[in-house]
Amino acid sequence: MLPATSTESVVTIVGIRFRPAGRIYYFDPQGQAYTTGQYVIVETVRGTEAGRVVIAPKKLAESDLTDPLKPVLRLASEDELRMMLSFKSKEKDALAQCARHVVQHNLPMKLVEAEYTFDGSRLTFYFTADERVDFRALVRDLAATFRTRIELRQIGARDQAKLQGGIGMCGKTLCCSSWITDFGVVSIKMAKEQDLPLNPSKISGVCGRLLCCLSYENDNYVQAKQAMPQVGTMLNTPSGLGKVVSINVPKEYVEVMLESGVIIQVPANQQVEQKLSGNGGCGSCSANRTNGGKCGSKCGDNGSCGCGSGCGTNGGSCGSCGVKRSASQN
């Protein structure tokens, strides 16, 4: 039988971005060769807009597309670029005027940013609010003031930080305003997995939400912990028997409390002899007892230990490690 050949169709796409660190949208270049950095005029669901090419035309499987491709109309002309810069310079004044109208209407909303399209055909105001706002009267006043189409868009705290930018607690520009295109899922479980203090001021960003960077190394922490002794595990260390009380993934060591109460650090990659207290491991032969309390090597049914030290008869304790078997295993 001949091997099946792939009949999956491919299309040519070009990646366009409308805002710094914004999402990349795919468009149909219609056979034109655009280069990264060029501004083009495209047709979107919101009308005609100008965007910057960030991905040069390339082939892509049609199954990887989520929406039908819209065409790139043309390369932006010098006059259109000058017009775009002219309207860009008016956005701060537009925001200030809108703020005065918001005060007049006594609306519970906080303006974040104003944005003109490249030709001034639409003016969008972004705002945050704790609840739904009826801004119909405000839109009418703004349309009469600016003589253009007005849109008001309510955004969340993370989108506000992305638009306004700022400096994070790390001292660098906010990830969301510099390179993150889409907000991923961040949960408090990630902070627990990394043994971070569950203090909101320590694990929250300027937006008041959980830090996006909690997700960057979470998979590495999960993988590293699977290869390290868990908290509560009994270990035979060079200094004696002890119990794991904490794990340090970045420095790759575990802290072990000895029977004397002293806490020592043991490298995680050191092949130490484990003794699982919950599973009834034998301290001398370092094997977990199975099948009715027997050690994996030579422990007999009568409780005798084949490791050479001898198990006592008082409760089935091992003569060398002194770990008692549970009543269900005696």
URFEN-V979835 format. One line per field, one symbol per residue. psi: psi as a letter, one per 40 degrees, with the letter a starting at -180 (. if undefined). burial: b if it has 9 or more other C-alpha atoms within 8 Angstrom, else e. A space follows every 50 residues. Layout:
psi: ???
burial: ???
//
This chain:
psi: hiihihehiiihihhhhdihfiihihihefeigiiieihihihieeahih ihhehihiiihdeehdiihiihdihhidddddddddddeedddddddddd ddddefhgihidiihiideeeihhhhiiieihhhfddddddddddefihh hhhhiaddddddddaahieeeiihddeddhdihihhiddddddefihfhd edeiaeeeiihdedededddddddddeiiihehhihideahihheihgdd efiihhhideehhihhhdehgihighddefihddefihhigfeiiecehi deeiheeedhhiegefihddeehiiidee.
burial: eeeeeeeeeeebbbbbbbeebbbbebbbbeeeebbbebbbbbbeeeeebb bbbbbbbeebbbeeeeeeebbbeeebeeebbebbbebbeebbebbeebbe bbeeeeeebebbbbbbbbbbbbbbbbbbbeeeeeeeebbebbbeeeebeb bbeebebeebbbbbbebbeeeebbebbbebbeeeebeeebbbbeeeeeee eebbbebebbbbebbeebeebbebbeeebebebbbbbeeebbbbbebbbe ebbbbbbbeeeeeeebebeeeeebbbbeebbbbeebbbbeeebbbbebbb eebbbbbebbbbeeebbbbbbebbbeeeeb
//
